[in-house]
Amino acid sequence: MPPPPLSTLTLHQTLLRHPSAPRHWIAYSGGMDSHVLLHLCASLASNSICTMEFQAVHVHHGLQQAADAWAAHCSKACSDLNVPLLTVRVDARAKPGESPEEVARRVRYSALRKSMSKDDIVLTAQHRDDQAETLLLQLVRGAGLAGLAAMPEFATLTPGFLLRPLLPFSRADLRAYALENGLHWIEDPSNEDTAFDRNFLRREIIPKLEQRWPGLNKALGRTAGHCAEAQRQLGDLSKDLCRTALNAGDQSLGVTTLRSFRPADQRLVLREWMRMRGFRMPSQAVIGRILQEALPAGPDKMPMVAWSEGEVRRYRDGLYLMSVQPLFDISTVLDWDGQGMLELPHGNGKLSAEASSGKGLAGDAWRKGNISIRYRQGGERCRLPGRNGTHELKKLFQEAGIPPWLRGRMPLVYIGGELAAIAGRWVCEPFAGKAGEGNISLVWHTRLE
């Protein structure tokens, strides 16, 4: 049975299949596809059966001479349809060696994320022909199952979600709707440039394939759907395996557990671990290096595998994942009033002081002020409550199993020139308060662990 025709009703049915949202953002470029989506949403918003809130967002890339004129067109179109519009200007210029398409996509989605509030949904106008192109691009790039699943209808886009409600429809369906409703849109001249991979497929390759195999985009859409279903099942397996290997306390992976898995399952766990931690997926070569260099290393070794976005380090029986860190100056000293969130330099996260009903740093000592944040120089000592004598921080770090790369970056809190606490770990006598006496808990917010 053919799908129902493109209409306000089919859009509404699609939106109702997914979670409700405080606001639906329409990603509006001014081109035909996004103009159709805008018109459908505006028509739906004017219907009394719809209580959803819509707002358009136009990302001004500044890459074309006509970019300002496009923004003006979008403003008028949204005004005519009574849809609020937010225009966001970004710098989408690619650096040498970067893909212009990838850079534009990255900054566009970054702009969308920054515009959203929690649980908002961004609507984009990709359709069935786009899905076919994406699948072919992934295929020629040697993508795995996740790549061949192409574009899902619904996906997470932190802090909310992304929905592609037009995926069941073809470019011809959208054009027919646009012409029937008298829509006027922008034609981007870069869409004719076959130097871009997607345009080359669209202009040169797919028409020849469709001459031989009519209905190609429907078939490729089905293939993407099959791959997506298989990927979901594989994703469930990956999550189960990752939970088995994950050390919940510090989000590291247990090396002994990971070694007990088959190589294929080890790769699944590494990818799921990186996805869960919010990292973009590195190349297959990077995954291979982690398995060949970090996993088999002896417990006394500390190998590291780095790529453009992150690094994996080995310490004892754990693999640790973190962002690439800039050079760090251990001589840094910061004065702090003890209020709010303190931004630490050199990508070292943030420090906050929070009220604690349990043990912590004594509130009276904290309120005296004269607080400074320093870093380990060597030789620092701390006397812990309930233990005899003072202890070198080096020994405490070793005893607690704190990885070496964290030790020099851990914020040391001084009050009146004396070491009072190691943020997130210990409070030194005589600065420790008793439980229930209005104490302070020092929290170090970092992605290093």
N, C-alpha and C positions, 0 to 999 in steps of 0.2 A: 504494500500500500504506500503510495507516495506521501511525503510529509505534507501537512497543511500549508497553504500559501503564507508568505511573509505578511504579517499584519500586526496591529497593536495587540490583538488577542493572543497570537502566538508568543509575542514578547512577554506579555503579562503571565502567561502560563509558565514560561521558562523562569521568570523571576520568582514566581511562587514556589517553584521546586527547590529553591535554595534558601538559606537563612535570611530572615529579615535584616534590614540594615538601617542605621540611623540616617544614612544618606547614600544615594547611588551617584557616583561620579561618572560622567560620560566623557571618555577620552576623545576629544574632538580636534581633529587636525584641519578640518575644512574640506577634505577630500570627499569623494562620493560615498565611500563606505561609512565613514564616521558621520556624514551628514544624514544618511539614511537612519542610522542609529539615533541621532539627535532628534530627528523628526518623529520617529516611533515613540521615543520617550516623552517628547512634548505632547504628542497626541494622547498618550496614556495618562500623563499627569492631568490633562484637562478633563478626563473621564471621572465621574463621581465615584466609580467603584474602586479607584486607585487612591491609596493614602500614602504612597511612597514619595519621598523627597528626592528630586533630581537636581544636579548641578553639573554644568559642563566645565571642563578644564582644558585649556589649550596650551601646549608646551611650545614656546617660541624658541626654536633652535638657533636662529640667527645664521643659518648656513646658506640661505638663498637671498639674493638681492630683493626678492619680493616678500620676504618674511614679514615685514611690517604691514604690507598690504593684505597678506593672508590673515594676520591677527585682526586687522580691521574688518575683513570679511566675516570672520568668526564672531566678532562682537555684534555685528549687525544681524547675522543669522540667528544668534541666540536671543537678541532683543526682539526680533520679529516673532520668535516662537515662545517668548516669555520664559526662557530658561536662564537662570543666573550663570554667568561665566567668570571663571578665574583664569587669567593669563599669567603663565609662569615663564620667565626668561631664564635660559640656561646657556652654558658654554659647552657646545657639543663638538668643538673642533678636535679632530683626531691628531694624536702625536705621531711622529714617524714610526712606522711599523705597526700601528694600530689599524684595525678595520673601521672605516668611517661608519658602516652600518651598525657595528657592535657598540661603538662609542655612543652614537645617537640613541640607540636602544637603551643603553645603560643609564644615561643621564635622564632620559624620558621617564623611565620607571622610578628612578630616584626622586624626580620631581613629583610624580604621582604619589609616592609614599609620603613625602613631606606634606602634601596637601590633605591627606586623609586623617581622620580620627579613628579611634578604636572601633572595629567591626564595620566600618564603611566598606562598600563594594565599588570597585572600579569596573565599569563596563567598557569593553573594547569591541571593535567592529570586525574582527577577523572572521572570515567565512570559509566555506568548504574549499574554494580554490586556494586560499592561503594555506589551509591545512595540507593540501596535496603538495604545494611547493615546499612547505616546511619538511614534510616527510622525505621528499626527494633530496633536499639539501642535506638532511641528516644522513641519508643513505650514502651519498657520495663522499661525505666526511668520515665514513666508517663508524657512525654512532652505534652505541649499544641499544638495548631495549628501551631505556628511558628516552633516548633521543628519537627512536622510531615511533614512540607513543605520541610524538609531536605535541600539539597544544591541547591541554585538557579544557573542558568547558568551564570548570570551576577549580580554582587553586588559591592557596594562601598568598597574600601579598601584604606582609606585615606593615602596618598594624591591623589590616583588615583582609579583604579578599579580592580576587580578580574573577570576573565572569565574562565569558564570550558567548553572548546569547544568539549570535547569528551564525554559529558554526554549521548548523544543518543546511544552510542556504548557500547557493552558488553566487558568483559575481553577477551572472546574468539575472538572477532573481533580484538582487539589490538594484541593478540598473533599471530593471522593469519597474520596480517600486518608485525609484527616483524620478523616472520620466512620467509615470502616471500621476505623481504628486507635484510635478512642476518644480522640482528642486534644482538649485543652482549650486555648483560646487567648484572647488579649485582643482586644476590639473597640475600636479607637481611635475615639472619637466625632468627631474631626476629619475622619475619612473620609466623614462624611455632609455636611460643609459644602461646598456647591456654590459658595461664594465662591472656592475654590481651583480653578484651571483643570482640573487632572486629575480632580478629583471631578465637576466640571460635565460633562466629557466622559463620564465613566463612568456618571453617574446620569441625565443628560438627553439626551445626543446619541447615544452608541453604541447604546443599546437601540433607538432609532428606526431607526438605520441597519441594525441586524441584523434588524429586522422586514422591511425591504425586501430586504436582501441577506444571507441566512443564510450563515454561514461567513465573515463579514467579517474576523474576527481572523486567520484562516488566510491570507486574501488579502493583508491588510496585512502580515502576517509575511513572505510571499513578496516583496512589494514592497520591504520593508526589506532582505531578503536580496539582491535584485537590485542595490539601491543600494549595499549594502556591497561587493559584488563589483566594481562599477564604481569605487567609491571606492578600493579596494585598487589597482586598475590605475592610477587617477589619482595615487594616492600614490606608486607606483613612478616615474611620470613626474616628479612633483614632486621626489622625492629626486635623480633624475638631473640635473634642471635646477638644483637648488640646489647640488649638488656642483660644477657647472660655474661658478657665479657666486661660490662661497664662497672667501674668502681664509682658508686654513687657519690661518695664524699668529695672527690675532686674531678669527676668526669673523665678520668683517665681510663684507658683500656688495659685490662689485665693481660700481660704478655703470655703467661702460662696458659690461660684459658684460650687466648687467640691461637696459640700454637697447636692446640688440640683440634682446631677446625681444619677442614679441607681448604686448599688454596683458594678455590672459588668462593667459599664461604668467608674466608678472611677478607677477600676483596669486597664482598657485600657489606661486611661489618665496618670496614674502613670508610666506605662511601656513606653508609647510614650515619656513622659517627660524625662525619664532616657535615652532612646535611643537617643533622640534629643541632649541631653547634653553630649553624648559620654561615658556613663557609661555602663559597662556590667550588664546584668540583674540579680538582686538578686533573692533569692528564693521566692516561694509563701508565705512562712512564714513571710518574711520581708515585703512584700507587705501588708499582713494581719495586721501586727503590726502597720504599718503606718496608715491604715484605722481605726484600733481599738484604737490606743493610741494618735496619733498626730491630726487626723482629728476632733474628737469630743471634744478635750480639750478646756477649756475656753480661751478667748482672753488674759487673764492675765497669762496664763501658757506658758511654753516654753519646751515642751517635745522634745526628740531626739530619733530617731531610727537609729542605726548604724549597718553596716555589714563590711565585709573585705575590700571593695573597697570604700565605701562612707557612707554618713549619711544624713538623712533628719531631719531638725529642723523646729519647728513651732514658728512664731513670729507674734503676732496680727492676721491679716487675711491672712497670707501667709505661704506656705510651701516652704522651701529653701533646695536645693540639693547641696552638695559639697563633695569634696574628704575628706577622713579622714586626719586630720591635726596633724602633730607632735607637741610635747610640744613647747611652745613659750616663749622666754625670752624677757620680756618687757624692760629689761635694755640695750638691744642691741643699740649701736650707730655706725652708718656707715658714714664715710667721703665720699663725692662724688664730682667729678669735674663737674657734671652737663651735661656730654656728654654721648651719646649712651644710652644703656639699662643697668640699675643697677639691678643685681640679688640680691633679698632680701633673707636672710637666713630663715631657719625653714619652708620651703615650702610656703613662703608668697608672691610668685609671683615676678613680675618685676616692675620697675619704670622707666618711660621715660619722658623726657622733650621735648615737641614738639612745634614748632612755631605756634602761634595763631593769626588769624586776628581779633579776637574778644577780649573780656576782658580776663584777666589772670594775671599772675605774671609779674611785670614789667621787661622787658629785661635788663635794666640798673642794677637793683638790682641783677638779676640773674648772670650777668657777673662779678660782684664784687667777686664772689666766696665765700670761707669759708662756704660751704654748708655741712650740716650733716642731716642724717635721724635718727629720734628717734621715740619712741613709748610712748603712754600715760601712765603717772605715776599717774595722778590725780591732779586736780586743774588748769590745763592749761586753758588759756583764749584767746579769739580771738575777735578783733573788726572788724566786717564785713563792707565793703563799703556800705554806704547808710543807715546804722543803728546806732542808738545812743548807746553809752556805749560798754563795753566789755561783752562777753558771755562765760560762762563755756562750754567747749567742751561737757560735759555730757548733758547740756541743748540743745545744737545744734544737737547732735546725736538723742536725743529723739524727738525733733521737726521735724527732717528730716525722722524719722522712720527707722533709721539705726539699724539693728539687733544687740543685745548685743555682740554676738560672733565676730562681725566685728570691734567693736569699739576699742578694745585693739590692733588689728592688723593693723589698718589704719596707713600708714606711715605719720609721721609729719615731715615737711620740715622746718629746721632751717637755717637762714642765719645770720652769725655773732652772733650766740648764741640766736637769737630771733625767736620765732615762726612766720614763714612767710606764711605757707599754710598747709592745710590738703589735701593730694594728692587725686585728683579726686573729691574734694568737694568744698573747700573754699580757698580764698586767704585773708590774714589778712592785714589791714592797718598797716603801710604805704607801704606795698610791692605790692599793687594792681596797675596795669597799666590801662591806658585808652584804649578804643577800637581803633584798627588801629595803635598802637604805637610799634609794634614789640614785643608783649608780649609772654609769655611762658605758655603753658598748661601742667600741670603735670598729667600724666596718670598712674594709677595703674592697671596693668594687673594681674588679679587674677581669680581663679576659686571658690573663697569663696562666691561670690554673686550669 
